């Protein structure tokens, strides 16, 4: 018994398991942070113009990220020109994603738009194969095609559940796919917090310019509190999403991104009484299942590649 308790292999396995569990918890909290931010922003719909809300939230979020980056010593400006071009592309895509996402969020149930965004692992895998020639086997390609059928069930083009706001949600998928592909091409030494700071500043500047075209609404205690909470939740989501990359296996923690859909279902029902119809539920289940399968196949492919290099 003593030998078992002091077995180095057993201790290593337990440490590995604990790291994976911490990673899963961090991913879950990250998704909660981003979803709670969405709830705060949606709660201001109709009271505060979109661009004004994004601008004010952006100021707070930029300050929070900058302060965190300074404390961590992770803000670097001496980056290669190639990385700056990719950061610029990523920031433009982030700006487009913010506009399309919040426009959809202000006008449709939070669970519906979140369900559509679950297609991202599928679109990123397909785009990476088309643009970067990353390998994509027939199983993952089939999963992507089936996943897109699930997206159609959620969007319901031509059906009663369809609205123009669903196209904004699909636009968000497009922009986020570009954003994440650009991030994948960045040099390993580029600090994530520097990339996020530039994106936050770009969004704030873009929203600030756009807000000059609308009549600003007065910000009371409620609106100020919601904006502060939104910025805080964004920071929480970001910090946890960065931390999860340093804890546990990506193949183990990545599926916990789908907890964002659970949070969205709960928040949508609690605050607005929204619950997706049957077709949307079926579509979301298909998209999540195919996304999980794609992540599983990607993990298998990485393990085979590592064994081939050994």
N, C-alpha and C positions, 0 to 999 in steps of 0.2 A: 504493500500500500504506500509506504514512504517513497519507494522507488518510482511508483506511478505519479505521485504528487510532485516529485522533483524532476520528472522526465522533461528534458528540454524540448523534445518534439511536441509533447502535449502542451507545454506552456506556449510554444510558438503558435500552435493551432488555436488555442484559446485567445491569444492576443489577436490573431488574424480575424477570428470570429467577432471579437469585441470591436475591432476597427470597422468591420462591415456593418455592424449594428449601429455604431456611431454615425457612419456615413449615411445609412438609411434614415436615421433620425434627423440628421442635418438636411437631407434632401426634402424630407417631409415638412420641416419647419420653413425651408426656403420656399416651397410651393405655397405654404400657408401665408407667408409674408407677402408674396406677389398677389395672391388672391385677395387678401385683406386690403391691400392697396387698391385693387380694382373696386372692391366694395365701397371704400371711402370716396373714390372718384365718381362712381355711379350714383352715390347718395347726393352728389351735388348737381346731377343732371337737371337742367331746367332752371336752376338757381344761379349758376355761374357759367358764363360762356366757356366752351371747350378750350379755346386757346388761352384765355385768361387763367383757367384752372391749371393747365399744363405748364404755363409760364411760372406761376407762383409756386407750384409743386417743384418745378425744375430748379428754382433758386434754392429752395431748402435742400433738395436732394444733392445738388452740386456742392453745397457747403458741407453737408454730412459726409459725402464721399471724399472731398478734398481733405477734411479734418482726419478722417480715418486713414487715408493714404499717407498723410504726413506722419501720423503716429506710427504707422507700419514701415515708414521709409520706403514705400513702394511706388512713389511717383517719379517717373523717369521721362525726360524729354529728349535725351540723346539717343534717339532710335534711328535705325536705318531708313533711308527714303522709301524703300519698298514697304516697310511696315507702316509708315505714315500714310502712304497711299491706301493701304488696306484698311487702316483705321478710319480714313476719310470715307471710303466706300461703306464700311460698317456703320459709321455714324449717320450717313445719308439713309441707309436702309433702316436704321433704328428710328430715325425721324419719320419715315414713311410708315413704319409699323406702329409707332405711337399714335399717329393721326388716324389711321384706319381702324386700329383696335379700339381706341377710345370713342370714335364716332359710332362704331358698332355697339360698344358697351353701353353708351348712353341711350341706345334705341332698341336693344334686344335683351332677352334674359341672359344673365351672366353664365349660366350653365351651358346654354346653346353655343355661345361663342367659344367658351373653354373647350367644349367637345370638338368643335371644328379644329381648334389649335392642336388637338392631340394627333393630328395627321403629320405634324412636323418631322418626327423621326422618319416617316416614309418619304416625304418630299426631299428631305436633306440627303437621304441615302440615294434616291433617284438622281438628284441634281449632281451629287458628287460623282456618280458613275458617268453621267453624260459630260460633265465639264472637266473633271480631273482624271477620268478613266480609272476610277477606283473600282475594284472587282465587285460585281453584283451577280450572284448566282441566280439560277432560275427560281429557286425557292423564295428568295427575298423579293425578286421581281413579281412573282405571283402574289406574295403577301401585300406588296405595294398596290397592285391592281385591285385586289379584294378590299384593301383599306380605302381606296378611292370610292368604291361602291358604298362603303359605310359613310363617307363624307357626303355623297349624294343623298343618302337617306336622311342625314342631318339637315342639309341645306334645303332639300325637297324642291328643286327647281320646277316651276309650273304648278306646284301644289299649294294648298292653303297655308302651309307652314312657311312658305317662301316669302322673303321680303328683300328689298334692295340692300338692307343692312347686312344680310348674309354675304353679299358680294364684298363688302368692306372686310368682313372676317376672313374671306378667302384672300383678299389683298394683304391682310396681315400675315397669312401663311407665306405668301410670296416674298414679302419684305424680310421676314424673320429667316427664311431659308437663305436669302442672299447674305444677311447679317452673319449667320452662323458659318456659312461657307467662307466668308472673308476672315472670320476669326480663326478658322482651322488652318489658314495659310500664314498666320502670323508666326514670327520666330518664337521659339520656346522661351527665350529670355525676356520677352515683352511682358511687363507686369499687367495682370488683368485689371487692376484698379486704375491704372493709367488709361487703359482703353475705355473703361466705364466712365471715368471722369470726362474724357473728351466727348463721349456720346451724350452724357448728361448736359454738358455745356452746349453742345450743338442743338439738342432738343430745346433747351431753355432759350437760346438765341432765336431759333426758328419760330417757336411759339410766341416769343415776345414780339417779333416783327409782325406775325399774323394777328396778334391781339390788338394791334393798332387799327385793324379794320372793323372791329366790333365795339359795341358800347359796353364798357366794364360795369360789372355789378358790384355793389358794396359788399365787403367782406365782414361779416359779423363774427361773433364768437363761435357759432356752430361751424361756419365755413372755414374759419382759421384753424379750428381744432381738427377738422377733417383733412385739411391740406397738410398740417403738421404730422398727423397720423399716417397719411399716405406716403409722405417722404420717409418717415421712420420705418414703415413696413417695407418700402423699396430697399432701404439700406439693410434691413434685416435679411430680406430675401437674397440680396447680393452677397453679403458676408457669408451666409450659410452656403450659397452655391459655390463660392470660392473655396470655402473650407472643405466641402465634400470632395473636391478634386484632390485633396491631400490626405483623405482618410478613406480606407477601404478600396475595394475594386469597383471600377466604373461599371463593369458588367452587372455587379450586384446592386449598386445604388441607383443606376439610371432608371430602372422600372418604377422607382418610387416617385418619379416626376408625375406619374399619373394620379397621384394623390391630389394634385391640383384640381382635377375634375370632381373629386369627392368634396373638397372644400367648396368649390363653386356650387355644387348641388345643394349643400347644406346652407350656405349663405344666401343663395337665391331664394330658397324656400322660407328661411327664417325672416328675411328682411322684406321680400317682395311677394312671397307666396307663389313664386314661379316653380313649375316642375315640368320637365320636358315631356312631350307626347311620346307615344309608343315607338313611332318610327325613329325619332331622335334617339331614344334610349337604345334601340337595336343598332342604329348606325354608330353610336358612341361605343357600344360594346365591341362591334366589329373593328373599329379603328384602333381601340386600345389593344385588342387581342393581336391584331396584325402588327402593331407597333412593338409589342412585347416579343413577338416571334422574330421581328427584324433585329431587335437588340440581341436576342439570343443567338441568331445566326452570325451577327457581327462579332460577338464574343467568341464563338467557335472559330471563325475565320482568323481572328487575332491570335488565338491559342495555337492554331496550326502554323501560322507564320512564325511565331516565337519558337515553336519546336523545330521548325525548319532551319532557323538561324543557330540553334544550339549545336 
